[in-house]
């Protein structure tokens, strides 16, 4: 109902605004770059990640891929998973049973990729580490997303092993007042209605330029994901004749998100600062598929009950940043951030007929609390050829988790701290107009581990005819996560323990990028191919090994080594009103499982293909866009427990699948109203088959992996009220 009322409001507001618009200055009609349908795709955007100061992609020594605001709008991206699933070398890994999603890059999971917001690492609710649920990162205030592949520990600290994803938020507006409401309605597969099926999103953002120096903004977003039934029959279902049918509940859990954000930004001549705040709340309902009928033989009636759970996540985010110039030359940047994220579980018994809840137990079972500060100073020397940077980083991290202490029902959580202190330095050395280098070094001290170091050496060479070669090499430690350090589960059937003596893993990588810009004046065609080759190596990889044979006990240890190498070719095209992109990547992954006697360290290869096409029709004030990504079939070696409680290495094959999205965006009322119609998952992917075979003669079979909820359709209405 909220969406329906706001939809009517937007349409009415559009009609009113179209009357007023005739009296406005025509300059104000083009209120943002994304509204200019005649503009071509920008092949050289300004970037911030890893830079001493903002500069263009072509000037950067690092190779940075950019997902622009225009791309996000064409995909009608609501959260980070909507856009990353179309990105080369990145995979979104959903967990429908928990309502969460992580990411994978070059075969490494979320723990090895650092997610930043305006250069500040995000904290999740899974103890120490990088494991962030990317469905909790909303894109309503995003300027662009910058992705750097390769070890970035010198710039951004531990855990930046495979790369960083830096989310740059918007901090200004061209108008005195800008009010932007939008609604989005989306089917989940073929399931939709106004109340309890589909996805319903409402958002309102208000920005105000107080004067020439001060800007303030506030926004609110509500994202109501009603859950995907699939073959299940919902929360109220029970079968009085067959309680074992397991049809109660949802294949994808219902969840609702509410996010409130605020920003204050000051811009001066040599001094700027901003303060950002966010309060985020998410509730995910998990419905048991096991129903207890509680039959009363005397009355021939049933009183069905179930044991359900409700998960709640709360996030507080504060970020204060100061930046500017000292003595008209030196650049300084200082960020201070406090973040808190708590994941809460409420377990209870529910009477299905009345909805009554009883026997409720509620506690915080995974939390993070972190203070972070980073400061840097560069352009210390008055030279156009040489630029030096020095900086510090402080990260005070407190994590808690349940089930990690000895089996004592009176103690649900265990709390631990990880404090780290870093100093780093780097330099940009422009020996000639063609040749530049960027060496760097970071020293990391912590209260849990021995001193760690990270080094990097990157270079750029400008060949004739506008060919550019970049080499990015570096190392990065990866700290153990909370579970690896403190997990403890010992009972009559299990003995699985963390290890507080673990050491950080040691990652290193080298990337080579060769690209060229072609610009054909006669046809207005611009073409940019980029060829990349990489190698990544992680030593002292943490794995679960058999600590004792009898009784069987497992413990985490530093013992393995993971290696990947690969190559990719990315191509960007633009001509007049047409922009396109095609990418292909081949990644090989090898695991040296020293924890196992019978392992195979052969490289297993996976292929990815991406395609993007966008065409604008100014006469119709319309933009057509489509995005396609194919993840080829691949093999993996996994370890299983055999019949004799021994470890059996199994080769598993996962079939290929593709994501195909399309949208049409049209402007009305002097481009103040935007209506976007689109479809996600046009290939109708739901689950894929994985098959395994074992030389030991057991552990084989075929299973499925749930990836999506089928072909879905959406409509988004967004209005710009600017004055």
C-alpha positions in Angstrom: 0.0 0.0 0.0 2.9 2.4 0.8 4.3 1.8 -2.8 0.9 2.4 -4.3 0.3 5.7 -2.5 3.7 7.0 -3.4 3.3 5.9 -7.0 0.1 8.0 -7.3 1.9 10.9 -5.5 4.8 10.8 -8.0 2.5 10.8 -11.0 0.5 13.8 -9.6 3.7 15.6 -8.7 5.0 15.1 -12.2 1.9 16.8 -13.7 2.2 19.7 -11.3 6.0 20.1 -11.9 5.6 20.0 -15.7 3.5 23.2 -15.5 6.1 25.0 -13.3 8.9 23.7 -15.5 7.9 26.0 -18.4 9.0 29.0 -16.3 12.4 27.6 -15.3 15.8 28.3 -16.6 16.5 25.7 -19.3 19.9 25.0 -17.6 18.1 23.6 -14.7 16.4 21.0 -16.9 19.7 19.1 -17.2 20.0 18.5 -13.5 22.6 15.7 -13.7 24.9 14.0 -16.2 22.8 10.9 -16.4 19.9 12.9 -17.8 21.8 13.9 -20.9 20.7 11.3 -23.4 23.2 12.6 -26.0 26.2 12.0 -23.9 28.3 8.9 -24.6 29.8 6.6 -22.1 32.8 8.2 -20.3 35.8 6.1 -20.9 38.0 8.1 -18.6 36.2 8.8 -15.2 37.8 10.5 -12.2 38.8 8.0 -9.5 39.8 8.2 -5.8 40.9 4.6 -4.9 44.6 4.3 -4.2 45.3 7.9 -5.4 47.1 10.7 -3.7 44.5 13.1 -5.1 41.5 12.6 -7.5 42.6 11.9 -11.0 41.5 10.3 -14.2 41.8 6.5 -14.8 44.4 7.1 -17.6 46.6 9.1 -15.3 46.5 6.5 -12.5 49.4 4.0 -12.0 46.9 1.5 -10.6 44.4 -0.1 -13.0 40.9 0.8 -11.7 37.6 -0.5 -13.1 34.6 1.8 -12.5 30.9 1.0 -12.3 29.3 4.4 -12.9 26.1 5.9 -11.5 24.6 5.6 -14.9 25.3 1.8 -15.0 23.7 1.4 -11.6 20.6 3.3 -12.7 20.3 1.3 -15.9 20.4 -1.9 -13.9 18.0 -0.4 -11.3 20.5 -1.7 -8.8 19.2 -1.6 -5.2 22.0 -3.4 -3.3 25.6 -4.2 -4.1 24.8 -7.8 -5.3 22.6 -6.4 -8.1 25.6 -4.9 -9.9 28.5 -7.1 -8.9 26.9 -10.2 -10.4 27.4 -8.6 -13.8 31.1 -7.8 -13.1 34.0 -9.7 -14.7 36.1 -11.8 -12.2 33.5 -11.4 -9.4 30.8 -13.9 -8.4 28.0 -13.3 -6.0 27.5 -16.3 -3.8 23.9 -16.4 -2.3 22.8 -18.3 0.7 19.0 -18.6 0.4 18.8 -20.5 3.7 20.1 -17.5 5.6 19.0 -14.7 3.3 22.6 -13.5 2.8 25.1 -13.1 0.0 28.9 -13.0 -0.2 31.3 -12.5 -3.1 34.1 -14.4 -4.7 37.1 -13.1 -6.7 39.6 -15.3 -8.5 38.3 -18.3 -6.6 38.8 -16.6 -3.2 35.9 -15.8 -0.9 34.7 -12.6 0.8 37.4 -12.8 3.5 40.0 -11.9 0.9 38.3 -8.8 -0.7 38.1 -5.6 1.2 34.9 -3.5 0.8 35.3 0.2 1.5 32.9 3.1 1.7 34.6 6.4 0.9 37.9 4.7 1.7 36.8 3.3 5.1 36.5 -0.5 5.6 33.0 -1.8 6.3 32.5 -4.0 9.3 30.1 -7.0 9.1 28.4 -9.0 11.8 30.5 -12.2 11.6 33.3 -11.4 14.0 36.7 -10.3 12.6 37.4 -10.3 8.9 35.8 -9.1 5.6 32.7 -11.3 5.5 30.1 -8.7 4.6 26.6 -9.5 3.5 26.5 -7.4 0.3 22.7 -7.4 0.2 22.9 -5.0 3.2 24.8 -2.4 1.2 22.2 -0.2 -0.5 23.1 2.0 -3.5 20.6 4.9 -3.1 23.4 7.5 -2.6 26.2 6.0 -4.7 28.3 8.1 -7.1 30.3 5.2 -8.5 32.0 1.9 -7.5 35.7 1.5 -8.0 37.3 -1.9 -8.2 41.1 -2.6 -8.0 42.3 -6.1 -8.6 45.4 -7.3 -6.7 47.0 -6.9 -3.3 46.3 -3.4 -1.9 47.5 -3.9 1.7 50.0 -1.0 1.5 47.1 1.4 0.8 44.3 -0.2 2.8 45.7 -2.7 5.3 45.4 -6.4 5.9 42.8 -8.6 4.1 43.1 -6.7 0.8 44.5 -9.9 -0.8 42.7 -10.2 -4.1 41.6 -6.5 -4.3 39.4 -3.8 -2.9 35.9 -2.5 -3.8 35.5 1.2 -2.9 32.0 2.6 -2.9 32.1 6.4 -3.5 29.0 8.2 -2.2 27.5 11.4 -3.5 28.2 14.5 -1.4 26.7 17.5 -3.3 24.0 18.7 -5.6 23.7 21.4 -8.2 20.5 22.8 -6.8 19.4 24.8 -3.8 16.9 22.1 -2.9 16.7 18.6 -4.4 14.0 16.2 -3.4 14.1 12.7 -4.9 11.5 10.1 -4.0 11.3 6.8 -5.8 9.4 3.5 -5.6 10.2 0.2 -7.2 7.9 -2.9 -7.5 9.5 -6.2 -8.5 8.3 -9.7 -9.0 10.2 -12.7 -7.5 9.9 -15.1 -10.3 6.2 -15.2 -11.1 5.2 -14.3 -7.6 3.8 -10.9 -6.9 1.0 -8.9 -5.3 0.8 -5.6 -3.4 0.9 -7.2 0.1 2.8 -10.4 0.7 4.6 -11.4 -2.5 7.4 -9.8 -4.5 9.7 -6.9 -3.5 8.5 -3.4 -2.6 10.9 -0.5 -2.3 10.3 3.1 -1.3 12.9 5.8 -0.9 13.0 9.5 -0.2 16.2 11.7 -0.4 16.3 15.5 0.4 19.4 17.6 -0.3 19.9 21.3 0.5 22.7 23.7 -0.5 22.6 25.9 2.6 25.1 28.4 1.1 28.2 28.3 -1.1 30.0 26.2 1.4 27.5 24.0 3.3 25.5 21.1 1.9 23.2 18.8 3.9 21.3 15.6 2.9 19.0 13.1 4.5 17.5 9.9 3.0 15.4 7.0 4.0 15.0 3.6 2.2 12.7 0.7 2.9 13.3 -2.6 1.0 10.6 -5.2 1.6 11.6 -8.6 0.2 8.6 -10.8 0.8 10.4 -14.1 0.2 10.2 -16.6 -2.6 7.9 -19.5 -2.1 9.1 -21.7 -4.9 8.0 -25.2 -4.0 7.2 -24.2 -0.5 3.8 -23.1 0.8 4.5 -20.2 3.2 4.5 -19.5 6.9 0.9 -20.5 7.7 1.0 -23.9 6.0 0.7 -27.3 7.7 -0.5 -30.7 6.6 -2.5 -32.5 9.1 -2.2 -35.8 7.1 1.5 -35.7 6.5 3.8 -33.7 8.7 6.9 -35.0 6.9 6.2 -33.2 3.6 8.5 -30.4 4.6 6.6 -27.8 2.5 6.2 -25.1 5.1 8.3 -21.9 4.7 10.1 -20.3 1.8 13.0 -21.2 -0.5 14.3 -17.6 -0.2 13.7 -16.1 3.3 11.6 -13.0 3.7 13.4 -10.0 5.0 12.8 -6.3 5.4 15.4 -3.5 5.4 15.2 0.0 6.7 18.0 2.5 6.2 18.3 6.1 7.3 21.3 8.2 6.2 22.4 11.7 6.8 25.3 13.9 5.4 26.8 17.3 6.2 29.5 18.5 3.8 31.6 21.7 4.0 33.6 22.9 1.0 36.2 25.6 1.4 39.3 26.9 -0.4 41.9 24.7 1.3 39.7 22.9 3.8 36.8 20.4 3.4 35.1 18.0 5.6 32.0 15.8 5.7 30.2 13.7 8.3 28.1 10.7 7.2 25.7 8.8 9.4 23.7 5.6 8.8 21.3 3.5 10.8 20.4 0.3 9.2 18.0 -2.4 10.4 17.2 -5.7 8.8 14.8 -8.5 9.9 14.9 -11.9 8.3 12.3 -14.5 9.2 13.2 -18.2 9.1 10.3 -20.7 9.2 10.9 -24.3 10.3 9.6 -26.9 7.8 9.0 -29.4 10.7 5.5 -29.1 12.1 4.4 -30.7 15.4 0.7 -31.5 15.2 0.1 -32.0 18.9 -3.0 -34.2 18.3 -5.7 -34.5 20.9 -7.3 -37.9 20.5 -10.2 -37.0 22.8 -11.4 -34.1 20.7 -9.9 -35.3 17.4 -8.2 -32.0 16.9 -4.7 -30.8 16.2 -2.8 -27.9 17.7 0.2 -27.5 15.3 3.3 -25.8 16.6 6.7 -24.9 15.0 10.0 -23.7 16.2 10.9 -20.5 14.3 13.7 -18.0 14.3 13.9 -14.3 13.6 17.3 -12.7 12.8 17.8 -9.0 13.2 20.8 -7.0 12.2 21.4 -3.4 13.3 24.2 -1.2 11.9 25.4 2.2 13.1 27.9 3.9 10.9 29.7 7.2 11.6 32.3 8.7 9.3 34.1 12.1 9.8 36.5 13.2 7.2 38.8 16.2 6.9 40.8 17.0 3.8 42.5 19.9 2.1 45.9 21.6 1.6 48.6 22.8 3.9 50.8 25.7 2.8 49.0 25.7 -0.5 50.8 22.5 -1.6 50.6 19.5 0.7 47.5 17.4 0.6 46.1 15.9 3.8 43.3 13.5 4.4 42.0 12.3 7.8 39.1 9.9 8.4 37.7 8.8 11.7 35.0 6.2 11.8 33.0 4.3 14.4 30.9 1.4 13.3 28.7 -1.1 15.2 26.8 -4.1 13.8 24.9 -6.6 15.8 23.2 -9.7 14.6 20.4 -10.9 17.0 18.5 -14.2 17.0 15.1 -14.7 18.6 14.1 -18.4 18.8 10.5 -19.3 19.9 7.7 -21.7 19.5 4.7 -20.6 17.4 1.1 -21.9 17.5 0.2 -21.9 13.8 -3.5 -21.4 14.2 -3.4 -18.5 16.5 0.0 -17.1 15.7 0.9 -17.0 19.5 4.6 -17.1 20.4 6.0 -18.6 23.6 9.2 -20.1 25.0 11.1 -17.2 23.4 14.9 -16.8 23.8 16.7 -13.8 22.3 20.3 -12.7 22.3 23.0 -11.0 20.2 25.1 -13.9 18.7 27.3 -12.1 16.2 28.5 -8.6 16.7 31.2 -6.2 15.5 32.3 -2.9 17.1 35.1 -1.0 15.5 36.9 2.3 15.7 38.9 3.2 12.7 41.1 6.1 11.8 43.3 6.8 8.8 45.4 9.8 8.0 47.8 10.6 5.2 49.9 13.5 3.9 51.3 13.7 0.4 52.8 16.2 -2.0 55.5 16.9 0.6 58.1 17.9 -1.9 57.5 20.8 -4.2 58.1 18.7 -7.3 56.1 17.8 -10.4 58.2 14.6 -10.8 58.1 13.1 -7.4 55.3 12.8 -4.9 55.6 11.1 -1.5 52.9 10.0 0.9 53.1 9.0 4.6 50.3 7.9 6.7 48.9 5.9 9.7 46.0 3.6 10.3 44.4 2.5 13.6 41.8 -0.3 13.7 40.3 -1.3 17.1 38.0 -4.2 16.5 35.8 -6.0 19.0 33.9 -9.2 17.9 31.6 -11.6 19.6 30.0 -14.8 18.5 27.8 -17.5 19.9 28.5 -21.2 20.2 32.2 -20.4 20.4 32.8 -21.2 24.1 32.4 -24.4 25.9 28.9 -25.9 25.9 27.5 -23.7 28.7 23.9 -22.7 28.1 24.3 -19.7 30.4 27.0 -18.2 28.2 25.8 -17.6 24.7 28.6 -15.5 23.4 32.4 -15.1 23.6 34.0 -11.7 23.1 37.5 -10.9 21.8 39.5 -7.9 20.6 41.8 -7.4 17.7 43.7 -4.1 17.7 46.1 -3.2 14.9 48.3 -0.1 14.3 49.9 0.6 10.9 52.3 3.1 9.4 52.7 3.3 5.6 54.5 5.2 3.0 54.5 5.3 -0.8 55.9 7.4 -3.6 55.0 8.3 -7.1 58.2 8.7 -9.2 57.6 10.1 -12.6 61.0 9.6 -14.2 59.9 10.7 -17.6 56.6 11.7 -19.2 56.3 8.0 -20.2 57.6 6.1 -17.2 56.2 6.1 -13.6 56.7 3.9 -10.6 54.8 3.6 -7.3 56.7 1.7 -4.5 55.1 1.3 -1.1 55.6 -0.2 2.3 53.3 -0.8 5.3 54.2 -2.0 8.8 51.4 -3.6 10.9 51.5 -4.2 14.6 48.6 -5.9 16.5 47.8 -7.3 19.9 47.1 -10.8 18.5 49.8 -11.6 15.9 53.4 -11.0 15.3 54.4 -7.9 13.3 53.3 -8.0 9.6 54.6 -6.2 6.6 53.2 -5.4 3.1 55.1 -4.2 0.1 54.1 -3.1 -3.3 55.7 -2.0 -6.5 53.6 -0.7 -9.4 54.6 0.9 -12.6 53.2 2.5 -15.7 54.7 3.0 -19.2 53.2 5.0 -22.0 54.2 3.6 -25.4 53.8 5.3 -28.7 50.3 5.4 -30.3 48.7 5.7 -26.9 49.4 2.1 -25.6 49.6 1.9 -21.8 51.3 -0.9 -19.8 50.7 -1.2 -16.1 52.3 -3.7 -13.7 50.8 -3.9 -10.2 52.6 -6.2 -7.7 52.2 -6.5 -3.9 51.8 -8.6 -0.8 49.0 -8.6 1.7 48.5 -10.5 5.0 45.1 -12.0 5.7 44.1 -12.3 9.4 42.2 -15.3 10.7 38.5 -14.8 11.1 36.7 -15.1 14.3 35.5 -18.7 13.7 39.0 -19.9 12.9 40.4 -18.4 16.1 37.7 -19.2 18.6 35.2 -21.8 17.4 34.5 -24.5 19.9 32.0 -27.3 19.4 32.6 -30.4 21.5 29.9 -32.9 22.4 29.3 -36.6 22.0 29.2 -36.4 18.2 31.6 -33.5 17.4 35.0 -32.1 18.3 35.8 -29.0 16.2 38.0 -26.3 17.6 39.5 -23.0 16.6 43.1 -22.2 17.1 44.2 -19.0 18.9 47.8 -19.7 17.8 47.0 -19.2 14.1 49.2 -16.9 12.0 48.0 -14.5 9.3 48.0 -16.0 5.8 50.5 -14.5 3.4 49.2 -13.3 0.0 51.1 -12.0 -3.0 50.0 -11.1 -6.5 51.2 -9.6 -9.7 48.9 -8.1 -12.4 49.8 -6.8 -15.9 47.5 -4.6 -17.9 47.9 -3.5 -21.5 45.3 -1.1 -23.0 44.9 1.4 -25.7 42.4 4.1 -26.6 41.2 4.4 -30.1 39.2 7.4 -31.3 38.0 7.5 -34.9 37.0 11.1 -35.5 35.1 10.4 -38.7 32.6 8.0 -37.1 32.8 9.3 -33.5 33.7 5.7 -32.6 35.7 5.2 -29.4 37.2 1.8 -28.6 39.3 0.7 -25.6 40.6 -2.8 -25.4 42.4 -4.0 -22.2 44.3 -7.2 -21.8 45.2 -8.4 -18.3 47.3 -11.3 -16.9 47.6 -12.2 -13.2 49.0 -14.6 -10.7 48.0 -14.8 -7.0 49.5 -17.0 -4.3 48.3 -17.4 -0.7 50.6 -19.4 1.6 49.9 -20.6 5.2 46.2 -20.9 4.1 44.1 -21.9 7.1 42.3 -25.2 6.8 40.5 -27.6 9.1 42.6 -30.7 9.7 42.4 -33.9 11.8 44.1 -33.1 15.1 43.4 -36.5 16.7 42.3 -39.7 15.1 40.7 -41.4 18.1 38.5 -39.8 19.2 38.2 -37.9 15.9 38.9 -34.2 16.5 39.4 -31.3 14.1 41.3 -28.0 14.5 42.2 -25.1 12.2 45.9 -24.8 11.2 48.1 -22.8 8.8 49.1 -25.5 6.4 47.8 -25.1 2.8 48.6 -23.0 -0.3 46.2 -21.6 -2.9 47.3 -20.3 -6.2 45.4 -18.8 -9.1 46.5 -17.4 -12.5 44.4 -16.1 -15.4 43.9 -13.7 -18.2 41.1 -11.4 -19.3 40.3 -9.2 -22.3 37.9 -6.3 -21.8 36.6 -4.2 -24.6 34.6 -0.9 -24.4 32.9 0.7 -27.4 31.0 4.0 -27.7 29.7 5.8 -30.8 27.1 8.6 -30.7 24.2 7.2 -28.7 25.5 3.7 -28.5 27.8 2.2 -25.8 28.8 -1.4 -25.4 31.2 -3.7 -23.6 32.5 -7.3 -24.0 34.7 -9.2 -21.7 36.2 -12.7 -21.4 38.2 -14.1 -18.6 39.9 -17.5 -17.9 40.9 -18.2 -14.3 42.9 -21.3 -13.1 42.8 -22.3 -9.5 45.1 -24.7 -7.7 45.0 -25.9 -4.1 48.0 -27.5 -2.4 46.3 -29.3 0.4 49.2 -30.2 2.7 46.5 -31.1 5.3 45.6 -34.1 3.1 47.6 -37.1 2.0 45.8 -37.6 -1.2 45.4 -34.2 -2.9 45.6 -33.0 -6.5 47.2 -29.7 -7.1 46.3 -29.5 -10.8 45.0 -26.2 -12.0 41.2 -26.2 -12.5 39.9 -23.6 -15.0 36.7 -21.5 -15.2 35.6 -19.2 -18.0 33.6 -16.0 -17.7 31.9 -13.9 -20.4 30.3 -10.5 -20.0 28.4 -8.2 -22.3 26.8 -4.8 -22.0 24.8 -2.8 -24.6 23.1 0.6 -24.1 21.4 2.7 -26.7 19.7 6.1 -26.2 16.9 7.6 -28.4 16.8 11.3 -27.6 13.6 11.9 -29.6 11.9 9.4 -27.4 13.8 10.4 -24.2 14.5 6.7 -23.8 17.5 4.5 -23.0 17.6 0.8 -23.8 20.1 -1.3 -21.8 21.0 -5.0 -21.4 23.7 -6.8 -19.4 24.8 -10.4 -19.8 27.2 -12.6 -17.9 28.0 -16.3 -18.3 29.9 -18.3 -15.7 31.2 -21.4 -17.4 31.2 -24.9 -15.9 34.1 -25.6 -13.6 35.7 -28.3 -11.4 36.7 -28.1 -7.8 38.5 -30.4 -5.4 36.7 -30.6 -2.1 37.4 -32.7 1.0 34.7 -35.0 2.5 34.6 -37.3 5.5 34.8 -40.9 4.3 33.1 -44.0 5.8 36.0 -44.6 8.1 36.1 -41.0 9.3 39.1 -40.4 7.0 39.3 -37.4 4.6 38.5 -38.2 1.0 39.4 -35.7 -1.8 36.5 -35.4 -4.2 36.4 -33.7 -7.6 33.2 -31.8 -8.0 31.9 -30.4 -11.3 29.5 -27.4 -11.3 27.5 -26.7 -14.4 27.6 -23.3 -16.1 24.9 -20.6 -15.8 24.2 -17.1 -16.9 22.7 -13.8 -15.7 20.9 -11.7 -18.3 19.2 -8.4 -17.3 17.5 -5.8 -19.5 15.8 -2.4 -18.9 14.1 0.5 -20.7 14.4 3.9 -19.1 12.1 6.8 -20.2 11.9 10.4 -19.1 8.7 12.5 -18.7 7.8 16.0 -17.6 10.9 17.7 -18.9 13.1 14.8 -17.7 12.0 15.2 -14.0 10.2 11.9 -13.9 12.1 8.7 -14.7 10.3 5.4 -15.3 12.4 2.3 -15.7 10.9 -1.0 -16.8 13.1 -4.1 -16.7 13.7 -7.8 -16.2 16.2 -9.7 -14.2 17.4 -13.2 -14.8 15.9 -13.5 -18.2 17.6 -17.0 -18.5 15.3 -18.1 -15.7 18.1 -19.5 -13.5 17.0 -21.1 -10.2 19.5 -23.8 -9.3 22.4 -25.5 -11.0 23.6 -29.1 -10.7 26.8 -30.1 -9.1 28.1 -33.6 -9.5 30.9 -35.4 -7.6 32.9 -38.5 -8.0 35.3 -40.2 -5.6 38.1 -42.6 -6.2 37.3 -44.1 -2.9 34.0 -45.3 -4.1 31.8 -43.2 -1.9 30.7 -39.6 -1.5 29.6 -39.4 -5.1 26.2 -38.3 -6.4 24.5 -35.2 -7.7 23.1 -32.2 -5.9 21.9 -28.7 -6.7 23.0 -25.3 -5.7 20.3 -22.6 -5.3 21.3 -19.4 -7.1 18.2 -17.5 -8.1 14.4 -17.3 -8.0 13.7 -17.2 -11.7 12.8 -14.6 -14.2 11.6 -11.4 -12.5 10.2 -8.1 -13.7 10.4 -4.6 -12.1 9.1 -1.0 -12.6 10.9 1.9 -10.9 9.5 5.5 -10.7 11.9 8.2 -9.7 11.2 11.9 -9.5 13.6 14.9 -9.4 12.1 17.9 -7.7 14.8 20.6 -8.0 14.5 24.3 -7.2 
